[in-house]
Amino acid sequence: MARSAKHVEPFAGGGEDAWVTNTNAGTVPTGAPRVRLVEMTEPVLVALKEGDTSTAGKLVGAELGPHFAEEEMRWLSGYRLDQLRAVPARAGWLTNVVVDADDGRAVGHAGFHGPPDERRSVEIGYSVVPELRRRGYARATVAELLRRADASPEVVTVCASISPDNAGSLATIAGFGFERVGEQWDERDGLEHIFERPSPLPGESARG
Protein backbone atom coordinates (compact mmCIF):
# COMPACT_ATOMS: atom_id res chain seq x y z
CA MET A 1 0.00 0.00 0.00
CA ALA A 2 1.44 3.33 -1.02
CA ARG A 3 0.77 6.36 1.06
CA SER A 4 1.91 9.80 2.01
CA ALA A 5 2.94 10.64 5.54
CA LYS A 6 -0.66 11.48 6.43
CA HIS A 7 -2.94 9.41 4.25
CA VAL A 8 -3.33 5.99 2.71
CA GLU A 9 -3.74 5.96 -1.05
CA PRO A 10 -3.42 2.27 -1.98
CA PHE A 11 -1.69 0.85 -4.96
CA ALA A 12 -3.64 -1.95 -6.59
CA GLY A 13 -3.41 -4.50 -9.33
CA GLY A 14 -0.23 -5.68 -10.99
CA GLY A 15 1.15 -9.11 -11.61
CA GLU A 16 0.84 -9.19 -15.41
CA ASP A 17 3.77 -10.99 -17.02
CA ALA A 18 4.09 -9.74 -20.61
CA TRP A 19 5.69 -6.34 -21.05
CA VAL A 20 6.63 -3.98 -23.86
CA THR A 21 8.81 -0.88 -23.66
CA ASN A 22 7.00 2.47 -23.57
CA THR A 23 9.33 5.45 -24.07
CA ASN A 24 9.32 7.96 -21.18
CA ALA A 25 7.13 5.69 -19.06
CA GLY A 26 8.98 2.44 -18.46
CA THR A 27 7.01 -0.68 -19.31
CA VAL A 28 3.33 -1.43 -19.74
CA PRO A 29 1.50 -4.70 -20.37
CA THR A 30 1.23 -5.88 -23.94
CA GLY A 31 -2.20 -4.80 -25.17
CA ALA A 32 -2.73 -2.66 -22.08
CA PRO A 33 -5.79 -0.42 -21.92
CA ARG A 34 -5.30 3.28 -22.54
CA VAL A 35 -6.21 5.57 -19.67
CA ARG A 36 -6.61 9.29 -19.18
CA LEU A 37 -6.57 11.21 -15.92
CA VAL A 38 -9.31 13.73 -15.21
CA GLU A 39 -8.49 16.11 -12.38
CA MET A 40 -10.71 16.11 -9.32
CA THR A 41 -11.35 19.85 -9.15
CA GLU A 42 -12.85 21.49 -6.07
CA PRO A 43 -16.48 20.93 -7.22
CA VAL A 44 -15.72 17.27 -7.93
CA LEU A 45 -14.13 16.79 -4.52
CA VAL A 46 -17.08 18.48 -2.81
CA ALA A 47 -19.51 16.15 -4.57
CA LEU A 48 -17.51 13.01 -3.80
CA LYS A 49 -17.05 14.03 -0.17
CA GLU A 50 -20.85 14.05 0.04
CA GLY A 51 -21.16 10.75 -1.81
CA ASP A 52 -22.82 12.44 -4.79
CA THR A 53 -21.35 10.35 -7.60
CA SER A 54 -23.98 11.56 -10.07
CA THR A 55 -22.84 15.18 -9.88
CA ALA A 56 -19.18 14.23 -9.74
CA GLY A 57 -19.59 11.97 -12.76
CA LYS A 58 -21.16 14.74 -14.80
CA LEU A 59 -18.31 17.06 -13.89
CA VAL A 60 -15.59 14.61 -14.95
CA GLY A 61 -17.50 13.24 -17.93
CA ALA A 62 -17.58 9.62 -16.80
CA GLU A 63 -19.98 7.36 -14.95
CA LEU A 64 -18.71 6.74 -11.42
CA GLY A 65 -19.60 3.38 -9.92
CA PRO A 66 -20.27 2.44 -6.27
CA HIS A 67 -16.53 2.42 -5.51
CA PHE A 68 -16.55 6.22 -5.65
CA ALA A 69 -19.26 6.48 -2.99
CA GLU A 70 -17.49 4.27 -0.43
CA GLU A 71 -16.39 5.71 2.90
CA GLU A 72 -12.68 5.62 2.07
CA MET A 73 -13.27 7.57 -1.13
CA ARG A 74 -15.41 10.12 0.70
CA TRP A 75 -12.68 10.52 3.30
CA LEU A 76 -9.98 10.89 0.66
CA SER A 77 -12.05 13.49 -1.20
CA GLY A 78 -12.47 15.53 1.97
CA TYR A 79 -8.77 15.25 2.74
CA ARG A 80 -7.76 16.40 -0.74
CA LEU A 81 -10.38 19.16 -0.65
CA ASP A 82 -8.85 20.53 2.53
CA GLN A 83 -5.39 20.38 0.94
CA LEU A 84 -6.55 22.20 -2.16
CA ARG A 85 -8.36 24.92 -0.25
CA ALA A 86 -5.38 25.46 2.03
CA VAL A 87 -2.94 25.78 -0.88
CA PRO A 88 -4.66 26.36 -4.24
CA ALA A 89 -1.28 25.91 -5.96
CA ARG A 90 -1.68 22.19 -5.30
CA ALA A 91 -4.17 22.08 -8.18
CA GLY A 92 -2.93 19.62 -10.77
CA TRP A 93 -0.81 17.75 -8.22
CA LEU A 94 -3.49 15.87 -6.31
CA THR A 95 -6.07 13.23 -7.23
CA ASN A 96 -7.62 12.38 -10.59
CA VAL A 97 -10.31 10.03 -11.80
CA VAL A 98 -8.76 7.33 -14.00
CA VAL A 99 -10.89 6.86 -17.10
CA ASP A 100 -10.61 4.14 -19.74
CA ALA A 101 -9.76 6.20 -22.82
CA ASP A 102 -11.64 3.84 -25.12
CA ASP A 103 -14.94 3.12 -23.38
CA GLY A 104 -15.10 6.17 -21.10
CA ARG A 105 -15.75 4.35 -17.85
CA ALA A 106 -14.10 5.35 -14.59
CA VAL A 107 -11.74 2.59 -13.49
CA GLY A 108 -10.12 4.12 -10.42
CA HIS A 109 -8.40 7.18 -9.01
CA ALA A 110 -4.77 8.22 -9.05
CA GLY A 111 -2.44 11.13 -8.63
CA PHE A 112 0.31 12.64 -6.58
CA HIS A 113 0.33 13.29 -2.85
CA GLY A 114 1.14 16.92 -3.55
CA PRO A 115 3.30 19.20 -5.71
CA PRO A 116 7.08 18.76 -5.87
CA ASP A 117 8.74 19.24 -2.49
CA GLU A 118 12.05 20.92 -1.68
CA ARG A 119 13.85 17.91 -3.19
CA ARG A 120 11.78 18.35 -6.37
CA SER A 121 10.25 14.99 -5.56
CA VAL A 122 6.67 13.76 -5.93
CA GLU A 123 5.02 10.60 -4.59
CA ILE A 124 2.52 8.65 -6.66
CA GLY A 125 -0.56 6.78 -5.47
CA TYR A 126 -3.50 5.12 -7.14
CA SER A 127 -6.33 2.64 -6.71
CA VAL A 128 -8.14 0.55 -9.31
CA VAL A 129 -11.80 -0.40 -8.85
CA PRO A 130 -11.66 -3.91 -7.30
CA GLU A 131 -13.63 -5.69 -10.01
CA LEU A 132 -11.38 -4.21 -12.71
CA ARG A 133 -8.03 -5.23 -11.25
CA ARG A 134 -5.54 -7.46 -13.05
CA ARG A 135 -6.58 -6.09 -16.43
CA GLY A 136 -3.60 -3.81 -16.98
CA TYR A 137 -5.15 -0.64 -15.58
CA ALA A 138 -2.65 -0.42 -12.72
CA ARG A 139 0.44 -0.31 -14.88
CA ALA A 140 -1.23 1.88 -17.49
CA THR A 141 -2.05 4.34 -14.70
CA VAL A 142 1.49 4.31 -13.34
CA ALA A 143 2.79 4.91 -16.85
CA GLU A 144 0.54 7.95 -17.23
CA LEU A 145 1.55 9.37 -13.85
CA LEU A 146 5.21 8.96 -14.75
CA ARG A 147 4.64 10.57 -18.14
CA ARG A 148 3.20 13.61 -16.39
CA ALA A 149 6.02 13.78 -13.87
CA ASP A 150 8.66 13.32 -16.56
CA ALA A 151 7.17 16.20 -18.55
CA SER A 152 7.44 18.63 -15.63
CA PRO A 153 10.70 20.56 -15.19
CA GLU A 154 9.78 20.89 -11.51
CA VAL A 155 10.26 17.16 -10.88
CA VAL A 156 13.55 15.26 -10.68
CA THR A 157 12.45 12.28 -8.57
CA VAL A 158 9.30 10.16 -8.32
CA CYS A 159 8.69 8.15 -5.15
CA ALA A 160 6.49 5.25 -4.10
CA SER A 161 6.13 3.66 -0.65
CA ILE A 162 4.93 0.06 -0.54
CA SER A 163 4.52 -2.63 2.11
CA PRO A 164 7.02 -5.47 1.55
CA ASP A 165 4.07 -7.88 1.81
CA ASN A 166 2.18 -6.20 -1.03
CA ALA A 167 3.31 -8.41 -3.92
CA GLY A 168 0.84 -6.87 -6.35
CA SER A 169 2.15 -3.35 -5.80
CA LEU A 170 5.75 -4.47 -6.07
CA ALA A 171 4.94 -6.19 -9.37
CA THR A 172 3.12 -3.10 -10.61
CA ILE A 173 6.12 -0.77 -10.33
CA ALA A 174 8.63 -3.34 -11.60
CA GLY A 175 10.29 -2.26 -14.83
CA PHE A 176 9.61 1.45 -14.42
CA GLY A 177 13.08 2.29 -13.13
CA PHE A 178 12.27 2.39 -9.41
CA GLU A 179 14.97 1.38 -6.93
CA ARG A 180 14.55 0.74 -3.23
CA VAL A 181 16.28 3.48 -1.25
CA GLY A 182 15.07 2.93 2.31
CA GLU A 183 12.16 2.11 4.54
CA GLN A 184 9.77 3.80 6.94
CA TRP A 185 7.28 2.83 9.61
CA ASP A 186 3.73 3.91 8.94
CA GLU A 187 1.34 4.19 11.88
CA ARG A 188 -1.47 2.52 9.93
CA ASP A 189 0.33 0.19 7.52
CA GLY A 190 3.48 -0.74 9.40
CA LEU A 191 6.73 -1.25 7.54
CA GLU A 192 6.96 0.27 4.07
CA HIS A 193 9.78 0.17 1.57
CA ILE A 194 10.58 3.45 -0.15
CA PHE A 195 11.30 3.42 -3.87
CA GLU A 196 12.62 6.24 -6.05
CA ARG A 197 13.04 6.79 -9.77
CA PRO A 198 14.78 9.62 -11.67
CA SER A 199 12.41 11.82 -13.64
CA PRO A 200 12.86 11.46 -16.52
CA LEU A 201 14.92 8.29 -16.71
CA PRO A 202 18.50 8.70 -17.98
CA GLY A 203 18.56 8.84 -21.75
CA GLU A 204 14.94 9.92 -22.05
CA SER A 205 13.83 13.41 -23.02
CA ALA A 206 10.18 13.77 -22.03
CA ARG A 207 10.60 17.52 -21.53
CA GLY A 208 11.60 18.26 -25.08
C-alpha positions as CSV (number, residue, x, y, z in Angstrom):
1,M,0.0,0.0,0.0
2,A,1.4,3.3,-1.0
3,R,0.8,6.4,1.1
4,S,1.9,9.8,2.0
5,A,2.9,10.6,5.5
6,K,-0.7,11.5,6.4
7,H,-2.9,9.4,4.2
8,V,-3.3,6.0,2.7
9,E,-3.7,6.0,-1.0
10,P,-3.4,2.3,-2.0
11,F,-1.7,0.9,-5.0
12,A,-3.6,-1.9,-6.6
13,G,-3.4,-4.5,-9.3
14,G,-0.2,-5.7,-11.0
15,G,1.2,-9.1,-11.6
16,E,0.8,-9.2,-15.4
17,D,3.8,-11.0,-17.0
18,A,4.1,-9.7,-20.6
19,W,5.7,-6.3,-21.1
20,V,6.6,-4.0,-23.9
21,T,8.8,-0.9,-23.7
22,N,7.0,2.5,-23.6
23,T,9.3,5.5,-24.1
24,N,9.3,8.0,-21.2
25,A,7.1,5.7,-19.1
26,G,9.0,2.4,-18.5
27,T,7.0,-0.7,-19.3
28,V,3.3,-1.4,-19.7
29,P,1.5,-4.7,-20.4
30,T,1.2,-5.9,-23.9
31,G,-2.2,-4.8,-25.2
32,A,-2.7,-2.7,-22.1
33,P,-5.8,-0.4,-21.9
34,R,-5.3,3.3,-22.5
35,V,-6.2,5.6,-19.7
36,R,-6.6,9.3,-19.2
37,L,-6.6,11.2,-15.9
38,V,-9.3,13.7,-15.2
39,E,-8.5,16.1,-12.4
40,M,-10.7,16.1,-9.3
41,T,-11.4,19.8,-9.1
42,E,-12.8,21.5,-6.1
43,P,-16.5,20.9,-7.2
44,V,-15.7,17.3,-7.9
45,L,-14.1,16.8,-4.5
46,V,-17.1,18.5,-2.8
47,A,-19.5,16.2,-4.6
48,L,-17.5,13.0,-3.8
49,K,-17.1,14.0,-0.2
50,E,-20.8,14.1,0.0
51,G,-21.2,10.8,-1.8
52,D,-22.8,12.4,-4.8
53,T,-21.4,10.3,-7.6
54,S,-24.0,11.6,-10.1
55,T,-22.8,15.2,-9.9
56,A,-19.2,14.2,-9.7
57,G,-19.6,12.0,-12.8
58,K,-21.2,14.7,-14.8
59,L,-18.3,17.1,-13.9
60,V,-15.6,14.6,-15.0
61,G,-17.5,13.2,-17.9
62,A,-17.6,9.6,-16.8
63,E,-20.0,7.4,-14.9
64,L,-18.7,6.7,-11.4
65,G,-19.6,3.4,-9.9
66,P,-20.3,2.4,-6.3
67,H,-16.5,2.4,-5.5
68,F,-16.6,6.2,-5.7
69,A,-19.3,6.5,-3.0
70,E,-17.5,4.3,-0.4
71,E,-16.4,5.7,2.9
72,E,-12.7,5.6,2.1
73,M,-13.3,7.6,-1.1
74,R,-15.4,10.1,0.7
75,W,-12.7,10.5,3.3
76,L,-10.0,10.9,0.7
77,S,-12.0,13.5,-1.2
78,G,-12.5,15.5,2.0
79,Y,-8.8,15.3,2.7
80,R,-7.8,16.4,-0.7
81,L,-10.4,19.2,-0.7
82,D,-8.8,20.5,2.5
83,Q,-5.4,20.4,0.9
84,L,-6.6,22.2,-2.2
85,R,-8.4,24.9,-0.3
86,A,-5.4,25.5,2.0
87,V,-2.9,25.8,-0.9
88,P,-4.7,26.4,-4.2
89,A,-1.3,25.9,-6.0
90,R,-1.7,22.2,-5.3
91,A,-4.2,22.1,-8.2
92,G,-2.9,19.6,-10.8
93,W,-0.8,17.7,-8.2
94,L,-3.5,15.9,-6.3
95,T,-6.1,13.2,-7.2
96,N,-7.6,12.4,-10.6
97,V,-10.3,10.0,-11.8
98,V,-8.8,7.3,-14.0
99,V,-10.9,6.9,-17.1
100,D,-10.6,4.1,-19.7
101,A,-9.8,6.2,-22.8
102,D,-11.6,3.8,-25.1
103,D,-14.9,3.1,-23.4
104,G,-15.1,6.2,-21.1
105,R,-15.7,4.3,-17.8
106,A,-14.1,5.4,-14.6
107,V,-11.7,2.6,-13.5
108,G,-10.1,4.1,-10.4
109,H,-8.4,7.2,-9.0
110,A,-4.8,8.2,-9.0
111,G,-2.4,11.1,-8.6
112,F,0.3,12.6,-6.6
113,H,0.3,13.3,-2.8
114,G,1.1,16.9,-3.5
115,P,3.3,19.2,-5.7
116,P,7.1,18.8,-5.9
117,D,8.7,19.2,-2.5
118,E,12.0,20.9,-1.7
119,R,13.8,17.9,-3.2
120,R,11.8,18.4,-6.4
121,S,10.3,15.0,-5.6
122,V,6.7,13.8,-5.9
123,E,5.0,10.6,-4.6
124,I,2.5,8.7,-6.7
125,G,-0.6,6.8,-5.5
126,Y,-3.5,5.1,-7.1
127,S,-6.3,2.6,-6.7
128,V,-8.1,0.6,-9.3
129,V,-11.8,-0.4,-8.9
130,P,-11.7,-3.9,-7.3
131,E,-13.6,-5.7,-10.0
132,L,-11.4,-4.2,-12.7
133,R,-8.0,-5.2,-11.3
134,R,-5.5,-7.5,-13.0
135,R,-6.6,-6.1,-16.4
136,G,-3.6,-3.8,-17.0
137,Y,-5.1,-0.6,-15.6
138,A,-2.7,-0.4,-12.7
139,R,0.4,-0.3,-14.9
140,A,-1.2,1.9,-17.5
141,T,-2.0,4.3,-14.7
142,V,1.5,4.3,-13.3
143,A,2.8,4.9,-16.9
144,E,0.5,8.0,-17.2
145,L,1.6,9.4,-13.8
146,L,5.2,9.0,-14.8
147,R,4.6,10.6,-18.1
148,R,3.2,13.6,-16.4
149,A,6.0,13.8,-13.9
150,D,8.7,13.3,-16.6
151,A,7.2,16.2,-18.6
152,S,7.4,18.6,-15.6
153,P,10.7,20.6,-15.2
154,E,9.8,20.9,-11.5
155,V,10.3,17.2,-10.9
156,V,13.5,15.3,-10.7
157,T,12.5,12.3,-8.6
158,V,9.3,10.2,-8.3
159,C,8.7,8.1,-5.1
160,A,6.5,5.2,-4.1
161,S,6.1,3.7,-0.6
162,I,4.9,0.1,-0.5
163,S,4.5,-2.6,2.1
164,P,7.0,-5.5,1.6
165,D,4.1,-7.9,1.8
166,N,2.2,-6.2,-1.0
167,A,3.3,-8.4,-3.9
168,G,0.8,-6.9,-6.3
169,S,2.1,-3.4,-5.8
170,L,5.7,-4.5,-6.1
171,A,4.9,-6.2,-9.4
172,T,3.1,-3.1,-10.6
173,I,6.1,-0.8,-10.3
174,A,8.6,-3.3,-11.6
175,G,10.3,-2.3,-14.8
176,F,9.6,1.5,-14.4
177,G,13.1,2.3,-13.1
178,F,12.3,2.4,-9.4
179,E,15.0,1.4,-6.9
180,R,14.5,0.7,-3.2
181,V,16.3,3.5,-1.2
182,G,15.1,2.9,2.3
183,E,12.2,2.1,4.5
184,Q,9.8,3.8,6.9
185,W,7.3,2.8,9.6
186,D,3.7,3.9,8.9
187,E,1.3,4.2,11.9
188,R,-1.5,2.5,9.9
189,D,0.3,0.2,7.5
190,G,3.5,-0.7,9.4
191,L,6.7,-1.3,7.5
192,E,7.0,0.3,4.1
193,H,9.8,0.2,1.6
194,I,10.6,3.5,-0.1
195,F,11.3,3.4,-3.9
196,E,12.6,6.2,-6.0
197,R,13.0,6.8,-9.8
198,P,14.8,9.6,-11.7
199,S,12.4,11.8,-13.6
200,P,12.9,11.5,-16.5
201,L,14.9,8.3,-16.7
202,P,18.5,8.7,-18.0
203,G,18.6,8.8,-21.8
204,E,14.9,9.9,-22.1
205,S,13.8,13.4,-23.0
206,A,10.2,13.8,-22.0
207,R,10.6,17.5,-21.5
208,G,11.6,18.3,-25.1
